[in-house]
Amino acid sequence: MSKKAWGGRFSEQPEDWVDAFNASVHFDKALIQYDVQGSIAHATMLAKQNIISDDDCHQIINGLKDILKDYEEGNLSLDVSLEDIHLNIEHELIKRIGDAGGRLHTGRSRNDQVATDMHLYTKEEVTKIIELIDSFKQTIVDIAEQHVDTIMPGYTHLQRAQPISFAHHILTYYWMLNRDKSRFEDSLKRIDISPLGAAALSGTTYPIDRHETQSLLNFSSIYENSMDAVSDRDYIVETLHNISLTMVHLSRFAEEIIFWSSAEAHFITLSDAFSTGSSIMPQKKNPDMAELIRGKVGRTTGNLMSMLMTLKGLPLAYNKDMQEDKEGLFDAIHTIKGSLRIFEGMIDTMTVNVEYLQQTVYNDFSNATELADYLVNKGVPFRTAHEIVGKMVLWAIQHNIYLLDVPLNQYQEAHESIESDIYDYLKPENCVSRRISYGSTGQASVKHQLSVIKQQYNTN
């Protein structure tokens, strides 16, 4: 006799390799706690509606709890021929408590059952991701507060552009992560919906109470359309998108960490705990954690694309293709949680080489724009000032010096309005402090930025 829940219709058994191809239990076993949670809510509702007896309900709930406990302790074997975690649990339940276990599935289908599990899983994991983002953001703020006055080169096109505050630079990633958090929080409105009771696609003839299971499972809302309830995977696509974009932001930050920690830059020194060595070159200290995070963006983005392609062209309501919604999501969630933890630890333990950073901005032409602004303040049109400064930079390069080293007579030859105050004007720390526009890199503006962040925390 077939063990399959749908075996009554079939006269032949599939071969083992077909069972293995069809099965999802090797990965959807990650849903077991949510499946038990959903089944307990369903059984409780069935008893309340007098669809099953209180005694059956009591046996079902105790049986489910025992099965979950045995699984967590490694004492439950899962059978590939039973396809998924849902049928494995049901089969085990019937084996343990008899006919009462067979009444659990009254008024529901695996379609709404698995959808419920996935909503519960995604809701809990997205909440954890939000908490990790918040923790990482706080670490960035802590570092920024220590380095408002630390000056570093700011870049465009990976060419030194203007001197900036290290705090201002690193706070850019705070705001990226803040938007990421906002997207995850907003997505919870579309995750926190109960599909339970939609059954296969059209609802059920039993007098179930879907609002009761919604309340028992702490969902904030309920699907109004049973077909939408079992076919919706928008929340998974949205979660994968939010993960992918957050990982892109982490990848950009990782690229900076990799560059900053290089011998060529030497802006920071990574902790040994977040670095590795070379198997052949004993002097090496590699930023492997940052490189791995940068590399893992490919898999999270790939998971998003895979899910979109799976859904493209699928007719309503449920199709077996939708079994492909799980592995990519599980992997993406595991990846981003690990990446956020690693990244926070990596920057929390890094050393900012303050003196070296301060020195670098004295040995470049990142103060050239200041010279142009100086001339503009003397009444020179900006385009004219731009040309004058460009020629002065070329002269300095040809003479192997920087703008602070150019003799005053050479400046005055370039334009008669330049006076001896130019040297104080061009000091990198003064270049930064003069940035007074809202949201700029000037120390006063950065301090205000930090006060805005603290106000947000107090509001939340």
URZI-V687273 format. One record per run of one state. SS is the DSSP state (a for helix, b for strand, c for the rest). FROM is the first residue (numbers start at 1). TO is the last residue. Records with the same first field share a line. If there is no record, write none. Layout:
SS->FROM-TO  FROM-TO
This chain:
c->1-6  10-15  23-24  49-53  73-79  83-84  98-98  103-109  147-150  157-158  192-192  195-209  217-220  223-225  232-233  261-267  270-271  275-275  277-285  287-287  312-319  349-350  353-353  361-367  378-381  399-402  406-407  415-421  426-427  434-442  460-460
a->7-9  16-22  25-48  54-72  80-82  85-97  99-102  110-146  166-191  210-216  226-231  234-260  272-274  288-311  320-348  354-360  368-377  382-398  403-405  408-414  422-425  428-433  443-459
b->151-156  159-165  193-194  221-222  268-269  276-276  286-286  351-352
